[in-house]
Amino acid sequence: QLVESGGGLGQPGGSRTLSCTASGFTFSNYYMNWYRQAPGKERELVAYISSTGSITKYGDSVMGRFIISRDNGKSTVYLQMSSLKPEDTAVYYCYGVGTWGQGTHVTVSS
């Protein structure tokens, strides 16, 4: 099971951090991913991180603004979002081991 938290309203240029806590599997063995889906658009990969955290990759639209990290001791993956833009408005999903979280809404608006 994957449970996201941290969504809400953010200001343009502001920051927000999302969390995804896993249970039911050995978290430290698996890559983890953040996806997002904006209204009327397809779901897109935001970032992924390797099991140890040594490898990360970002989508072009968030490169240099978002940081993915993980704490294997807490079975949690994070997405630090900064320099937020209105186009970052979306439902953000955690994905790993063939399982999707329920999603958390992020709205960026002044």
C-alpha atoms as a printed R data frame, in Angstrom:
    type eleno elety resid chain resno      x      y       z
1   ATOM     1    CA   GLN     A     1  0.000  0.000   0.000
2   ATOM     2    CA   LEU     A     2  1.153  3.509  -0.822
3   ATOM     3    CA   VAL     A     3 -0.267  6.565   0.925
4   ATOM     4    CA   GLU     A     4  0.560 10.063  -0.279
5   ATOM     5    CA   SER     A     5  0.263 13.240   1.747
6   ATOM     6    CA   GLY     A     6  1.279 16.873   1.552
7   ATOM     7    CA   GLY     A     7 -0.944 18.134  -1.213
8   ATOM     8    CA   GLY     A     8 -2.822 21.412  -1.054
9   ATOM     9    CA   LEU     A     9 -2.671 24.970  -2.330
10  ATOM    10    CA   GLY     A    10  0.700 26.446  -3.236
11  ATOM    11    CA   GLN     A    11  1.697 29.907  -4.394
12  ATOM    12    CA   PRO     A    12  3.496 30.457  -7.711
13  ATOM    13    CA   GLY     A    13  7.198 30.508  -6.910
14  ATOM    14    CA   GLY     A    14  6.594 28.724  -3.644
15  ATOM    15    CA   SER     A    15  7.509 25.311  -2.344
16  ATOM    16    CA   ARG     A    16  5.738 22.222  -1.139
17  ATOM    17    CA   THR     A    17  6.863 18.722  -0.135
18  ATOM    18    CA   LEU     A    18  4.906 15.560  -0.813
19  ATOM    19    CA   SER     A    19  5.398 12.300   1.054
20  ATOM    20    CA   CYS     A    20  4.508  8.720   0.179
21  ATOM    21    CA   THR     A    21  4.658  6.067   2.867
22  ATOM    22    CA   ALA     A    22  4.752  2.417   1.856
23  ATOM    23    CA   SER     A    23  3.672 -0.737   3.616
24  ATOM    24    CA   GLY     A    24  3.304 -4.392   2.739
25  ATOM    25    CA   PHE     A    25  6.569 -4.844   0.882
26  ATOM    26    CA   THR     A    26 10.302 -4.420   1.431
27  ATOM    27    CA   PHE     A    27 10.512 -0.767   0.458
28  ATOM    28    CA   SER     A    28 14.288 -0.622   0.362
29  ATOM    29    CA   ASN     A    29 14.436 -3.172  -2.464
30  ATOM    30    CA   TYR     A    30 12.538 -1.148  -5.037
31  ATOM    31    CA   TYR     A    31 12.696  1.881  -7.260
32  ATOM    32    CA   MET     A    32  9.979  4.393  -6.468
33  ATOM    33    CA   ASN     A    33  8.283  6.901  -8.737
34  ATOM    34    CA   TRP     A    34  6.222 10.062  -8.640
35  ATOM    35    CA   TYR     A    35  3.725 10.673 -11.452
36  ATOM    36    CA   ARG     A    36  1.230 13.451 -11.956
37  ATOM    37    CA   GLN     A    37 -1.928 13.956 -13.950
38  ATOM    38    CA   ALA     A    38 -3.202 17.403 -14.767
39  ATOM    39    CA   PRO     A    39 -6.853 18.003 -15.707
40  ATOM    40    CA   GLY     A    40 -7.466 16.827 -19.249
41  ATOM    41    CA   LYS     A    41 -3.953 15.450 -19.672
42  ATOM    42    CA   GLU     A    42 -2.315 12.050 -19.543
43  ATOM    43    CA   ARG     A    43 -0.435 10.869 -16.494
44  ATOM    44    CA   GLU     A    44  3.261 11.725 -16.770
45  ATOM    45    CA   LEU     A    45  6.375 10.630 -14.951
46  ATOM    46    CA   VAL     A    46  7.703 13.350 -12.654
47  ATOM    47    CA   ALA     A    47 10.695 11.561 -11.143
48  ATOM    48    CA   TYR     A    48 12.038  8.228 -10.026
49  ATOM    49    CA   ILE     A    49 14.636  7.095  -7.526
50  ATOM    50    CA   SER     A    50 16.589  3.874  -7.208
51  ATOM    51    CA   SER     A    51 16.319  1.573  -4.222
52  ATOM    52    CA   THR     A    52 19.373  3.090  -2.525
53  ATOM    53    CA   GLY     A    53 18.695  6.618  -3.668
54  ATOM    54    CA   SER     A    54 21.879  6.786  -5.694
55  ATOM    55    CA   ILE     A    55 20.064  7.198  -9.011
56  ATOM    56    CA   THR     A    56 17.418  9.794  -9.723
57  ATOM    57    CA   LYS     A    57 15.796 10.962 -12.923
58  ATOM    58    CA   TYR     A    58 13.391 13.826 -13.608
59  ATOM    59    CA   GLY     A    59 10.916 14.798 -16.240
60  ATOM    60    CA   ASP     A    60 11.927 17.754 -18.367
61  ATOM    61    CA   SER     A    61  9.155 19.953 -16.985
62  ATOM    62    CA   VAL     A    62 10.399 19.672 -13.382
63  ATOM    63    CA   MET     A    63 14.159 19.368 -13.892
64  ATOM    64    CA   GLY     A    64 16.023 21.726 -11.581
65  ATOM    65    CA   ARG     A    65 12.898 22.550  -9.537
66  ATOM    66    CA   PHE     A    66 11.862 19.244  -7.930
67  ATOM    67    CA   ILE     A    67 13.936 16.832  -5.877
68  ATOM    68    CA   ILE     A    68 13.031 13.209  -5.175
69  ATOM    69    CA   SER     A    69 14.488 11.520  -2.108
70  ATOM    70    CA   ARG     A    70 13.770  8.564   0.140
71  ATOM    71    CA   ASP     A    71 14.195  7.369   3.697
72  ATOM    72    CA   ASN     A    72 14.297  3.581   3.656
73  ATOM    73    CA   GLY     A    73 14.139  3.443   7.431
74  ATOM    74    CA   LYS     A    74 10.750  5.153   7.277
75  ATOM    75    CA   SER     A    75  9.625  3.436   4.039
76  ATOM    76    CA   THR     A    76  8.911  6.888   2.662
77  ATOM    77    CA   VAL     A    77  9.686  8.668  -0.582
78  ATOM    78    CA   TYR     A    78  9.520 12.458  -0.834
79  ATOM    79    CA   LEU     A    79  9.040 14.984  -3.594
80  ATOM    80    CA   GLN     A    80 10.344 18.444  -2.767
81  ATOM    81    CA   MET     A    81  8.756 20.919  -5.154
82  ATOM    82    CA   SER     A    82 10.078 24.443  -5.488
83  ATOM    83    CA   SER     A    83  9.630 27.372  -7.874
84  ATOM    84    CA   LEU     A    84  6.084 26.149  -8.318
85  ATOM    85    CA   LYS     A    85  4.199 27.114 -11.466
86  ATOM    86    CA   PRO     A    86  0.477 27.044 -12.209
87  ATOM    87    CA   GLU     A    87  1.181 24.251 -14.680
88  ATOM    88    CA   ASP     A    88  2.345 22.076 -11.775
89  ATOM    89    CA   THR     A    89 -1.305 21.840 -10.740
90  ATOM    90    CA   ALA     A    90 -2.167 18.136 -10.853
91  ATOM    91    CA   VAL     A    91 -2.933 15.043  -8.860
92  ATOM    92    CA   TYR     A    92  0.389 13.562  -7.786
93  ATOM    93    CA   TYR     A    93  0.684  9.800  -7.501
94  ATOM    94    CA   CYS     A    94  3.278  7.588  -5.909
95  ATOM    95    CA   TYR     A    95  4.010  4.357  -7.789
96  ATOM    96    CA   GLY     A    96  6.089  1.318  -6.979
97  ATOM    97    CA   VAL     A    97  5.975 -2.480  -7.149
98  ATOM    98    CA   GLY     A    98  3.001 -2.353  -9.486
99  ATOM    99    CA   THR     A    99  0.989 -0.342  -6.975
100 ATOM   100    CA   TRP     A   100 -0.435  3.176  -7.206
101 ATOM   101    CA   GLY     A   101 -1.232  5.430  -4.310
102 ATOM   102    CA   GLN     A   102 -4.566  7.201  -4.127
103 ATOM   103    CA   GLY     A   103 -3.053 10.513  -5.211
104 ATOM   104    CA   THR     A   104 -2.757 13.901  -3.581
105 ATOM   105    CA   HIS     A   105 -3.969 17.124  -5.183
106 ATOM   106    CA   VAL     A   106 -1.625 20.044  -5.671
107 ATOM   107    CA   THR     A   107 -3.016 23.364  -6.854
108 ATOM   108    CA   VAL     A   108 -0.696 26.236  -7.681
109 ATOM   109    CA   SER     A   109 -2.499 29.529  -7.797
110 ATOM   110    CA   SER     A   110 -2.236 33.060  -6.479
